[in-house]
């Protein structure tokens, strides 16, 4: 039985594609190994969103090439966003790669493996706008948590973003298909369901003519008993009153929302082609906090966009101080081939971009410290993830922390706690991004 190893890079949406391919290979009789050094075929599901992600993908291919030269690896297959976007360059410059599989061709992963085993070079790049959505998976996340991709592609056309070029137009999955997958995941023991797409708040517009995320959440809630349902990647201009009401009234929809705003300066937002300006962003943030008590808001920011002035950046920093986002991530702008922003004047030099990034993150750290200090003495339900043998404490996440991107709650317990178990923790200490407490 041929052993196959997977390296999945980039976002959670890419991870779901990896899990679908794993299931197809398993069902076809391949042996899946978590040890790259044991794999005869290494499949690298690449990311191509920003420059650093592209470099990480290239580095992983080169690392696999070393295993191909000196280890048990015989074949390398590259899939995903980098491959979809730069297929000609990868074919021309990376001779170590034996097969390329585009984002619309993940159904062909078994044939790709069989082809390279026959000694053939293989490529498949089917239309990403007509490829199959969903599919059975082998979960690579912990048993108690899973991502559920509800749509593919994006129609927002932000000027800096290559996702529509790579992933195609918005294509929502049918409500009934998503609900069935949620039921399947619950049967596997999933207790936290994280709904994802490039823009989850746009879900259903292409199928049903209206924003349908609130409806989808209601259907999942009715059809399952999954305790935590979490919303990621909701754009501020599409957060409807119906969705806010669902977030407020549905006890199993955790009071957490990820809202990527990117900036607050109207001039920068206009050049980014973001839908809705600073007034709309402020209004949505205020409405969410007003309507949904104890809501946790996460956002993502970009610094160094072409034409971003010192005044724009100062305005952004002041907004971050005032908005007091609970969770925050940022990155520096990089030109992406084929995007409108790559052609804009007013490019910012790398040092300035890095300086602004550092200042913005330090600004947010001050906010985070203040917010965490307010949590000392409070109690939270925590989903246990494991035990730290060095610190001799358990760790997990409260509703305030999404997997992979947010902090943790470390806690002591007088009795043994299993991964996936919900416990109540009283907070006794705050670290930079994590909390410390005692199980009660």
C-alpha positions as CSV (number, residue, x, y, z in Angstrom):
1,X,0.0,0.0,0.0
2,X,1.5,3.3,-1.1
3,X,2.0,5.8,1.7
4,X,0.9,9.4,1.1
5,X,1.9,12.4,3.3
6,X,0.1,15.8,3.2
7,X,1.4,19.3,3.9
8,X,-1.5,21.7,4.2
9,X,-0.6,25.4,4.1
10,X,-2.6,28.6,4.4
11,X,-6.1,29.2,5.6
12,X,-8.7,26.9,7.1
13,X,-10.6,26.9,3.8
14,X,-7.5,25.3,2.2
15,X,-7.4,22.8,5.1
16,X,-11.0,21.7,4.2
17,X,-9.8,20.9,0.7
18,X,-6.9,18.9,2.1
19,X,-9.4,16.9,4.2
20,X,-11.5,16.1,1.2
21,X,-8.4,14.9,-0.8
22,X,-7.3,12.8,2.2
23,X,-10.7,11.0,2.2
24,X,-10.6,10.4,-1.5
25,X,-7.1,8.9,-1.2
26,X,-8.0,6.8,1.8
27,X,-11.1,5.4,0.0
28,X,-8.9,4.6,-3.0
29,X,-6.7,2.4,-0.9
30,X,-3.7,4.7,-0.2
31,X,-2.2,4.7,3.3
32,X,-2.1,8.2,4.9
33,X,0.9,8.9,7.0
34,X,1.5,11.9,9.3
35,X,5.2,11.4,8.9
36,X,6.6,13.1,5.8
37,X,9.8,11.1,6.1
38,X,7.7,7.9,5.7
39,X,5.7,9.1,2.7
40,X,6.3,7.8,-0.8
41,X,4.1,10.5,-2.3
42,X,4.1,14.0,-0.7
43,X,1.2,16.3,-1.5
44,X,1.6,20.0,-0.7
45,X,-1.6,22.0,-0.7
46,X,-0.2,25.5,-1.3
47,X,-1.2,29.0,-0.4
48,X,-0.8,32.0,-2.7
49,X,-2.6,34.8,-1.0
50,X,0.3,37.1,-0.1
51,X,4.1,37.1,-0.7
52,X,5.0,35.5,2.6
53,X,2.5,32.7,2.0
54,X,3.8,32.1,-1.5
55,X,7.4,31.8,-0.2
56,X,6.3,29.4,2.5
57,X,4.7,27.2,-0.2
58,X,7.9,27.3,-2.3
59,X,10.1,26.5,0.7
60,X,7.9,23.4,1.5
61,X,8.2,22.1,-2.1
62,X,11.9,22.5,-1.9
63,X,12.0,20.7,1.5
64,X,10.0,17.9,0.0
65,X,12.5,17.8,-2.9
66,X,15.2,17.0,-0.4
67,X,13.2,14.0,0.9
68,X,12.7,13.0,-2.7
69,X,16.5,13.0,-3.2
70,X,17.6,11.5,0.1
71,X,14.6,9.9,1.7
72,X,11.7,7.5,0.9
73,X,9.7,10.1,-1.1
74,X,9.4,9.2,-4.8
75,X,6.9,11.7,-6.0
76,X,5.8,15.3,-5.2
77,X,2.3,16.6,-6.1
78,X,1.5,20.3,-5.6
79,X,-2.1,21.5,-5.3
80,X,-3.9,24.6,-4.1
81,X,-3.8,28.4,-4.7
82,X,-0.1,28.9,-5.6
83,X,-0.4,26.1,-8.2
84,X,-3.7,27.5,-9.6
85,X,-2.2,31.0,-9.9
86,X,1.3,30.2,-11.1
87,X,0.9,26.9,-12.9
88,X,3.2,27.8,-15.8
89,X,6.0,29.1,-13.5
90,X,5.8,26.0,-11.2
91,X,5.9,23.6,-14.2
92,X,8.8,25.5,-15.7
93,X,10.9,26.2,-12.6
94,X,10.2,23.3,-10.2
95,X,11.1,20.1,-12.1
96,X,11.0,18.3,-8.7
97,X,7.2,18.4,-8.9
98,X,5.6,15.5,-10.7
99,X,2.0,16.6,-10.7
100,X,0.0,19.8,-10.5
101,X,-3.6,19.9,-9.4
102,X,-5.6,23.1,-9.5
103,X,-8.2,24.2,-7.0
104,X,-11.0,23.1,-9.3
105,X,-9.5,19.6,-9.7
106,X,-9.2,18.2,-6.2
107,X,-11.5,15.4,-7.3
108,X,-8.6,14.3,-9.5
109,X,-6.1,13.8,-6.7
110,X,-6.4,10.0,-6.9
111,X,-5.7,9.9,-10.6
112,X,-2.8,12.3,-10.0
113,X,-1.2,9.8,-7.5
114,X,-1.8,6.9,-9.8
115,X,-0.3,8.8,-12.8
116,X,3.0,9.7,-11.0
117,X,3.3,6.1,-9.7
118,X,3.2,5.1,-13.4
119,X,6.1,7.5,-14.0
120,X,4.0,10.1,-15.8
121,X,3.9,13.8,-15.3
122,X,0.3,14.9,-14.6
123,X,-1.6,18.2,-14.6
124,X,-5.3,19.0,-14.0
125,X,-6.8,22.4,-14.0
126,X,-10.6,22.2,-14.4
127,X,-12.9,25.2,-14.3
128,X,-12.9,26.4,-10.7
129,X,-16.4,28.0,-11.2
130,X,-18.0,24.6,-11.9
131,X,-16.1,22.2,-9.7
132,X,-17.8,20.1,-7.0
133,X,-18.5,21.9,-3.7
134,X,-18.1,19.9,-0.4
135,X,-17.4,16.3,-0.1
136,X,-16.6,13.6,2.5
137,X,-13.5,14.4,4.6
138,X,-11.0,13.0,7.0
139,X,-10.8,15.6,9.8
140,X,-7.3,16.8,10.6
141,X,-8.5,19.0,13.4
142,X,-9.0,17.7,16.9
143,X,-12.1,15.5,17.2
144,X,-14.2,18.1,19.0
145,X,-13.7,21.0,16.5
146,X,-14.1,21.3,12.7
147,X,-14.4,23.9,10.0
148,X,-17.4,23.8,7.7
149,X,-16.9,25.6,4.3
150,X,-20.3,27.0,3.2
151,X,-19.2,28.7,0.0
152,X,-16.3,29.0,-2.4
153,X,-14.9,32.0,-4.3
154,X,-15.7,35.6,-3.9
155,X,-17.4,38.5,-5.7
156,X,-16.1,41.4,-3.6
157,X,-13.3,42.3,-5.9
158,X,-11.1,44.1,-3.3
159,X,-8.3,45.7,-5.4
160,X,-5.5,44.0,-3.4
161,X,-6.9,40.5,-3.4
162,X,-6.2,37.7,-5.8
163,X,-8.8,35.3,-4.4
164,X,-11.4,35.9,-7.2
165,X,-8.6,35.2,-9.7
166,X,-7.6,32.0,-7.9
167,X,-10.9,30.7,-6.5
168,X,-13.4,32.2,-8.9
169,X,-16.8,33.7,-8.3
170,X,-19.0,33.2,-5.2
171,X,-20.6,29.8,-5.2
172,X,-22.7,29.0,-2.2
173,X,-23.5,25.4,-1.1
174,X,-27.1,24.5,-0.7
175,X,-28.5,24.8,2.8
176,X,-29.5,21.1,2.9
177,X,-26.0,20.0,1.9
178,X,-24.4,22.0,4.6
179,X,-26.9,20.9,7.3
180,X,-26.2,17.2,6.3
181,X,-22.5,17.8,6.7
182,X,-23.0,19.4,10.1
183,X,-25.0,16.4,11.2
184,X,-22.2,14.1,10.0
185,X,-19.6,16.1,11.9
186,X,-21.7,16.0,15.0
187,X,-21.8,12.2,14.7
188,X,-18.0,12.2,14.7
189,X,-18.0,14.1,18.0
190,X,-17.6,17.7,16.9
191,X,-18.7,20.2,19.6
192,X,-17.5,23.4,17.9
193,X,-18.5,24.1,14.3
194,X,-16.7,27.0,12.6
195,X,-18.5,28.3,9.5
196,X,-16.1,29.6,6.9
197,X,-16.0,31.0,3.4
198,X,-14.1,33.9,1.7
199,X,-17.0,36.0,2.9
200,X,-19.5,34.1,5.0
201,X,-21.8,37.1,5.3
202,X,-22.5,36.9,1.6
203,X,-23.6,33.3,1.8
204,X,-26.6,32.4,-0.3
205,X,-26.9,35.6,-2.4
206,X,-26.1,33.7,-5.5
207,X,-28.4,30.8,-4.8
208,X,-31.4,32.4,-3.0
209,X,-31.1,36.1,-4.0
210,X,-30.7,37.3,-0.4
211,X,-28.1,37.0,2.3
212,X,-28.9,33.7,4.0
213,X,-26.3,33.2,6.7
214,X,-28.9,33.7,9.5
215,X,-31.2,31.2,7.9
216,X,-28.3,28.7,7.6
217,X,-27.4,29.0,11.2
218,X,-31.1,28.4,12.2
219,X,-31.2,25.3,10.1
220,X,-28.0,23.9,11.6
221,X,-29.2,24.7,15.1
222,X,-32.5,22.9,14.5
223,X,-30.8,19.8,12.9
224,X,-28.0,19.3,15.4
225,X,-27.1,19.7,19.0
226,X,-23.6,21.0,18.5
227,X,-23.0,23.3,21.5
228,X,-20.8,26.0,19.7
229,X,-21.4,27.4,16.3
230,X,-18.9,30.1,15.3
231,X,-19.0,32.7,12.5
232,X,-15.7,33.7,10.8
233,X,-15.0,36.1,7.9
234,X,-18.2,38.3,8.1
235,X,-17.8,41.5,6.1
236,X,-19.2,44.6,7.8
237,X,-21.3,45.8,4.9
238,X,-23.3,42.5,4.8
239,X,-24.0,42.0,8.5
240,X,-27.8,42.2,8.5
241,X,-30.2,43.0,11.3
242,X,-31.4,39.4,10.9
243,X,-27.9,38.1,11.5
244,X,-27.4,40.3,14.5
245,X,-30.7,39.1,16.0
246,X,-29.7,35.5,15.4
247,X,-26.4,36.1,17.1
248,X,-28.2,37.7,20.0
249,X,-31.0,35.2,20.5
250,X,-29.4,31.8,19.5
251,X,-27.7,30.5,22.6
252,X,-25.6,28.0,20.6
253,X,-24.3,30.6,18.2
254,X,-21.3,31.8,20.2
255,X,-21.2,35.6,20.8
256,X,-18.1,36.0,18.6
257,X,-17.8,37.5,15.2
258,X,-14.8,37.9,12.9
259,X,-15.1,41.2,10.9
260,X,-12.2,41.9,8.6
261,X,-12.2,45.7,8.2
262,X,-8.7,46.2,6.7
263,X,-8.7,50.0,7.4
264,X,-10.8,52.9,8.6
265,X,-9.6,55.8,6.4
266,X,-12.2,56.4,3.7
267,X,-9.6,57.3,1.1
268,X,-7.8,54.0,1.7
269,X,-11.0,52.0,1.8
270,X,-12.1,53.5,-1.5
271,X,-8.8,52.6,-3.1
272,X,-9.2,49.1,-1.7
273,X,-12.7,48.9,-3.2
274,X,-14.1,48.0,0.2
275,X,-17.8,48.1,0.3
276,X,-18.9,50.7,2.9
277,X,-16.8,53.4,4.5
278,X,-15.7,54.3,8.0
279,X,-19.2,55.4,9.1
280,X,-20.6,52.0,8.2
281,X,-17.8,50.2,10.1
282,X,-18.3,52.2,13.2
283,X,-22.1,51.8,13.0
284,X,-21.9,48.0,12.7
285,X,-19.4,47.7,15.5
286,X,-21.6,49.9,17.7
287,X,-24.7,48.0,16.8
288,X,-23.2,44.6,17.5
289,X,-22.0,45.7,20.9
290,X,-25.3,47.3,21.7
291,X,-27.5,44.4,20.6
292,X,-25.3,41.4,21.7
293,X,-24.0,41.7,25.3
294,X,-20.5,40.3,25.8
295,X,-19.9,39.9,22.1
296,X,-16.3,39.4,21.1
297,X,-15.2,41.1,17.9
298,X,-12.1,40.1,15.9
299,X,-10.8,42.0,13.0
300,X,-8.0,42.0,10.4
301,X,-6.1,45.1,9.3
302,X,-3.7,45.9,6.5
303,X,-1.0,48.6,6.7
304,X,1.1,50.1,3.9
305,X,-1.5,50.1,1.2
306,X,-0.5,52.3,-1.8
307,X,-1.3,55.9,-1.0
308,X,-1.7,55.4,2.8
309,X,-0.6,58.7,4.2
310,X,0.7,59.4,7.7
311,X,-2.7,61.0,8.4
312,X,-4.5,57.8,7.2
313,X,-2.4,55.6,9.4
314,X,-2.8,57.9,12.5
315,X,-6.5,57.8,12.0
316,X,-6.4,54.0,11.9
317,X,-4.4,53.9,15.1
318,X,-6.8,56.2,16.9
319,X,-9.7,54.1,15.7
320,X,-8.1,50.9,17.0
321,X,-7.8,52.6,20.4
322,X,-11.4,53.6,20.4
323,X,-13.0,50.5,18.9
324,X,-11.2,48.2,21.4
325,X,-11.4,45.0,19.3
326,X,-11.1,41.9,21.5
327,X,-9.1,40.0,18.9
328,X,-6.8,41.5,16.2
329,X,-4.6,40.5,13.3
330,X,-2.6,42.6,10.9
331,X,-0.4,42.2,7.9
332,X,1.6,44.5,5.5
333,X,0.5,45.1,2.0
334,X,2.3,43.3,-0.9
335,X,1.7,43.7,-4.6
336,X,-0.1,40.7,-6.1
337,X,0.1,40.2,-9.8
338,X,-3.1,40.6,-11.7
339,X,-4.7,42.8,-9.0
340,X,-5.8,46.4,-9.5
341,X,-3.8,47.6,-6.4
342,X,-0.5,46.4,-8.0
343,X,-1.0,49.1,-10.6
344,X,-1.6,51.9,-8.1
345,X,0.8,54.8,-7.5
346,X,2.0,55.8,-4.1
347,X,3.7,52.6,-3.1
348,X,5.0,52.5,0.5
349,X,8.6,51.4,1.2
350,X,9.1,48.2,3.1
351,X,10.6,49.8,6.2
352,X,7.7,52.2,6.6
353,X,5.3,49.3,6.2
354,X,7.0,47.3,8.9
355,X,7.2,50.3,11.2
356,X,3.5,51.0,10.8
357,X,2.8,47.3,11.4
358,X,4.8,47.4,14.6
359,X,3.1,50.5,15.9
360,X,-0.4,49.2,15.1
361,X,0.3,45.9,16.8
362,X,1.7,47.7,19.9
363,X,-1.4,49.9,19.9
364,X,-3.6,46.8,19.9
365,X,-1.5,45.1,22.6
366,X,-2.3,47.9,25.0
367,X,-6.0,47.5,24.3
368,X,-5.7,43.7,24.7
369,X,-3.9,44.1,28.0
370,X,-6.7,46.4,29.3
371,X,-9.4,44.0,28.1
372,X,-7.8,41.0,29.6
373,X,-7.2,42.7,33.0
374,X,-11.0,43.2,33.1
375,X,-11.5,39.5,32.9
376,X,-9.7,38.6,36.1
377,X,-12.2,37.3,38.6
378,X,-14.7,36.3,36.0
379,X,-15.7,32.7,35.0
380,X,-15.9,31.3,31.5
381,X,-16.9,28.0,30.0
382,X,-13.8,26.5,28.4
383,X,-13.5,23.8,25.8
384,X,-10.5,21.7,26.9
385,X,-7.8,21.0,24.3
386,X,-5.0,19.3,26.2
387,X,-2.5,19.2,29.0
388,X,0.8,21.1,29.1
389,X,3.3,18.7,30.6
390,X,5.9,21.4,31.2
391,X,3.7,23.9,33.0
392,X,1.5,21.1,34.4
393,X,-1.7,22.9,33.5
394,X,-4.6,22.2,31.1
395,X,-5.4,24.5,28.3
396,X,-8.4,25.3,26.1
397,X,-10.5,28.1,24.6
398,X,-13.5,30.0,25.8
399,X,-16.1,31.3,23.3
400,X,-13.9,34.3,23.0
401,X,-11.2,32.4,21.1
402,X,-11.4,30.9,17.7
403,X,-9.1,27.9,16.9
404,X,-5.7,28.6,15.4
405,X,-5.9,32.4,15.4
406,X,-6.7,33.5,19.0
407,X,-5.4,32.9,22.5
408,X,-5.9,30.2,25.1
409,X,-7.1,29.7,28.6
410,X,-4.6,27.8,30.8
411,X,-6.1,26.3,34.0
412,X,-5.4,24.0,36.9
413,X,-7.8,21.3,37.8
414,X,-7.8,18.9,40.8
415,X,-9.4,16.2,38.6
416,X,-8.5,14.9,35.2
417,X,-10.0,16.6,32.2
418,X,-10.4,15.1,28.8
419,X,-9.8,16.9,25.5
420,X,-13.1,18.1,24.2
421,X,-14.7,18.4,27.7
422,X,-16.3,21.7,28.7
423,X,-15.3,23.0,32.1
424,X,-15.9,26.2,34.1
425,X,-12.8,28.3,34.8
426,X,-12.3,31.3,37.0
427,X,-9.7,33.7,35.6
428,X,-6.9,34.6,38.0
429,X,-4.2,36.1,35.7
430,X,-3.9,37.7,32.3
431,X,-1.0,37.3,30.0
432,X,-0.4,39.2,26.7
433,X,-2.9,37.2,24.7
434,X,-3.8,34.3,27.0
435,X,-5.6,33.9,30.3
436,X,-4.8,31.8,33.4
437,X,-7.3,30.4,35.8
438,X,-8.6,27.6,38.1
439,X,-11.3,25.1,37.2
440,X,-14.3,25.5,39.5
